[in-house]
Amino acid sequence: MRHVTGGTGPHAGQPIAAAGALPGAATGALILLHGRGGNAEEMLGLAGLVAPSSFGILAPKATDHTWYPYRFTEPVARNEPYLSSALSILGDLVDGLIGDGIVPECIALLGFSQGACLALEFALRRAERFGAVIGLSGGLIGDKVAPATVSPTFDGMPVLLGCSERDPHIPLGRVRETEAVMQALGAEVVTRIYPGSSHDINEDEIGIARQILSRIAGTAEPSSGSRQ
């Protein structure tokens, strides 16, 4: 298994934290993407709360703890070459998991803040049916979000969008635009908008994420009270 990111872009040569089941024994995989100023180790802690024990866990680190320098609602070109490098790293991780025998339908992406934006944008551009995309406090990237113009490709892929109604970093309108695009492409979207102005991950999101990932692993547990 690769322990550092590849390529030649700004995020090349960064460490990849790993946990959970080993390749060849894993029934699925979860890739976690930290937010601005975050790190891979804290994402492994989140994985411990949501991932089935049979999953392999990967959490890459961004250079200087930042996937791209400016706000995600800036024009895409302003965040280059960092954005393309980050998307390439994510593509390498997915391709590596597929090479290890894990089918895309058993690979889930989970990101917070910048990481959520990156996971959602990657899924949109890749146009492949993954096990799930969990975007916590994030949305699609760019100054504008174009409506979906291609045939549905996600075939019921679970997508979780969670965000505070007055998040200081994530416009609520962008969450709704992201929801519309993902639904138009055939995803099964669960959107949770929470009162207040926080920018964090809450227990409700953790509970929903755990249930989504358990279903991928075929070990779904009875609902523990999270809103569905």
N, C-alpha and C positions, 0 to 999 in steps of 0.2 A: 504494500500500500504506500502511495506517495505521502510524504510527511511535510512537504512544502509545496506551495503553488508553483505551477510551471509558467511557460510563456516568457515574453520579454517586456511586458507592459509595466506600469507603475506598481502593480500588486504581485509581480513575480517574486518568487523566493520567500514568501511569507509562510509562517508555520500553519499547519492544519491540525487542530486538536481532534482527537478521535476517542471514542468510547463505545461501549455496548458490544454486541455480537461481532465476531470476526467475519471477514469475507469467507464465503463458502458455507457458513453456518447461519448467517442472517436471513430472516424471512422478509425483511424490508430495510429501508434506510431513511434516515432523517438528516437533511442538511440544514444547519442553522446559521443565520447571518446576523451579526450584531449591528447595533446602531452606531451613530457617530459618537466617538469617545468610548465605545464599548470594547469588549474583548471576547475572544473565543471561549475562554474558561467560564465566563458567566453564562454563556449560552449552553455550555455543557450542563450547568446547574439547572437551567430551564428544561433541558432534555430529560433530566432525571425526574421531573414532575409530569411529563406528558408522554414520553416515548415508551412503547412496549419493550420488555426485556429482550425480545428476539430481534430488535432492530440494531443495525449498525449506525453509529452517530458520527457525523463529520461537521466541524465548525472551523472554517477558514478565518484567518485574521487579515484585516485590511491594513495596508501601509499607513502608518501614523494613525491607526484606529479610525480611518475615514475612507469610505468607499468612493466618494466623489466630493469635491470641495464646496460646491454651492448648493443652494436649496434645490429640492427635486422638482420644483415647479419652474425653474429656470429653463431656457431653451436647451435642448439636449447637447448641442455643440459646446456650450459653455462648461459642461462637466466632463468633456473629453480631455485627454485620453483615458481618464480614470474610470469612467463609466464602462467603456468598451472592455477595458482590462478586467474589471470586476465581473462583467457578464461572461467573458471568456473563461475566467477561473471557475465560475459556476457551471458552465458547459463542460469543462474538463472533469469536474467532480461527477457530474451526472453520467458522462460517457464512461468514466472509470467504473462506476457502480454497475452500469449495464454490462460492461466487460467482465465484471465479477459474477454475472449471472442474475442480477436483480432487475426484474422487468420494470419499465417506467411506471406502471400502475402501482408498484410497491415502493416508489420513491416519493417522499414528501419534502416540501420546502417550507421552512418556517423562518420568518424574519421579523425583527422589531425595528421600527423607525426607518433609518436608511436601509437596513436589511430587509424590511418588509417591502419597501419600494423596489429594491433590487430583485427580490423573489418574484414579485408580481410582474415586473417588466420582463424578466427572463422567461417566465411562463408564456406571456403574450407573444414574445418574439419567437420562441421555440415552437409554439403551436403544437404541443404534444400533450397527450393525456397522462398526467402524473397522478400519483395516489392522492395528493392534496397539496394545496398552496395555502399557507396560513400567514396572513399579513396583518400584523399587530401594529397599529398606528402608522399606516402608510397608504400609498396609492400609486398608480401608474405615473411614470416619469415624463416630464416635459412641460413646456409652457401651455400646451394644449393637448387634449386627449381626443384622438380621432374616433368616431364611431366605428364599430366593427363592420367591415365591408366584405368579409369572407364567410364561407359556410362554417357552421359550428364545428369545432374541432375538439372540444374538451369532453364531450360525451358524458356529462354528469359528474365531472371532476369536482370534488368538494373544495370550496374556497371559503375561508373564514376571513372576514374583514371586521376588525374591532378597533374602535377609536372613541375618544371622548368628544362630546359635542362641541367643545370649545378648546380643542387641543391647540396649544400655542404654535405648533410646528406643522400641523396637518390640516389644511382646509377641509371642512366637512363636504363641500361641493366636490372635491377631488375624490373623496371616498365614494360618493354617490356615482360619479362618472365611472370610476373603476368597477363598481358593482354592475352598472349597466353594460359595460363592454364585456365583462366576464359572463354575465347571463346571456348576452347575445351570442357568445361563442359556445354556449352549451354547458357552462359550468353550473353546478348546484351551489349557489352562493348563500351563505349565512352572514348577515351583517348585524353587528351589535354596536349601537351608538349609546354611550354611557353619559349620564349627567356630569357636569363639572368641566374643569379645564386641565385635567392632569395629562401627563404624557408618560404612561407606564403600562405595565401588564397586570391585569387584575385576575382574581380567582375565577371569575366566570369564564374569561377567555381560556384560562388554563384547563378548566373542566371541559369545555367544548373541544379544545384541541386534543385533549386526552381521548375523548370519545371518537373523534375522527380517526386518529391514528390507531386506536384499538380496532376499529372496523377494518382498516387496511390489513392489520395483522391477523384478522379473523378471531380476535379475542375480545369482542365488544362486551363491555360491562353494562349492567343496568344503569339507567340515568341516576345521577346523584343529586339532581335538583337543578342542574344548569338549564338555562332556558334554551329551548330548541325551536 
